[in-house]
Amino acid sequence: MPRPCPGQLPDLSGLDLAALRGIDHPVLAEVIEGMVERVTHPAEILNAFDSGVA
């Protein structure tokens, strides 16, 4: 069962991707890395998506 967030989440909407990558947070780093991977290797992601659809 997910634990509730202990407080307000920070507003990161004004930051660009370069600034977000500089924040030391393991979950945020993983999300950003996934976004970068999609941009740098879009054909691989699309191929994996097409392969999973039955």
N, C-alpha and C positions, 0 to 999 in steps of 0.2 A: 504494500500500500504506500503510495507517495506521501512524503512528509510535507506539511504546509510550509510555505516560504516564511522565514522568521521576520521579514520586514518588507518594505517597499523595494521593488526592483528599480535599479537606476535607469534613467531615461538616456538611452544610447542612440536615439534617432538622429541626433545632430552630428554624429561621428561618421567619418568615411571608413572604408575597409582597412586602409593603412593604419588609422588610429585604433580601430577595433583589434587588429592583429597585435598591437602593442600592449593590450590589457592581459595581464597574467591570470587567466582563469581557465581551468582544464576543459570545461564543457564548451565555453565560447571558442576556445582554440580549436576544438574538434569540429564545431559547426563551421567556422571560418575555413578550415582546411578542406572540408567537404565542398564548400562553395567554390573555392579556388580550384579544386580537382575537377568540378563540373565545367568550369570555364576553360581550363587548360586541356582537358581531354573529353570534349563533348561527344565525339563519336563513340567512345568506349561506353559512356553512360547510356547513350541512346541504344546501343547494341544490347547492353545488359537489360534495359527496360523491355526492349522488343522480345528478347529471349524469355523473359519471365511471364509474358502475356500469353495465355493459352486460350 
